Amino acid sequence: MATILLVFGLLGAIALLLIVTLLRRSNSPTQHVEGLRIEQSRREQARSDRASYSALAARNVPYTRR
């Protein structure tokens, strides 16, 4: 019984540590020019990917006959 409580206690401590770590992170935008350029590049790539791989884009392929 003590072993089970110890395991659950360790799992709870790890979960608590992860929660605290994630909550302490700030979601503030990058202040440096290089970081801003990287963020802008990633945003543009994500927008392009969403447009390219959407359901409408996938179905907008011309029908080909065999």
N, C-alpha and C positions, 0 to 999 in steps of 0.2 A: 504494500500500500504506500509505503514511504517513497518507493522508487517511482511510482506513478505520479505522486504529488510533486516529486522533484522534477520529473520530465515536464509536467504541465507548468510548473513554476519557471523552468528555463525557457520554455516556448513563450510564455507570457512576457518574460523579461526581454526576450529577443523582439517580440512584436512591439512592445512598448518602446524599445530603443529605435526600431525602424520608424515608428510613428513620430517620435520626437525629432528624429533626424530629418524626416520629410517636412515636418511643420516648421523647422528652423530655416529651411532653405528659403531664400527670397526669390520671388518671381519677377523681380524688377528687370527691366530691359537692360541690355548691355550699354555701357557708356562709351566704349572705345570705338573708333571708326572701323577698325578691322572687324570687330564683333558685330557691328551694325551691318556691314556689308555681307558678312556670312549669314546673318539672320535674314536679310532681304533676299539673298540668293536662295536660301532654303524655302522661304515663303513662296517665291516665284516658282520654284521647282515643284512644291506641293500643289500649287494652283494648277500648274500644267499637268501634273499627274492625275489630279482629280478630273480634269477635263478629258484627258486621254483615255482613262480607264473607267469612265462612267458607263452605265448601262446604255445610254443613248449612243455614245461613241462606239460601243461594241456592236450595237445593232445597226449602225449606219454604214455597214460594209456592203458594197454592191453584191448582188446575188451572182454567183458564178455557176455556169452549167458545166457538167462533166461531159 
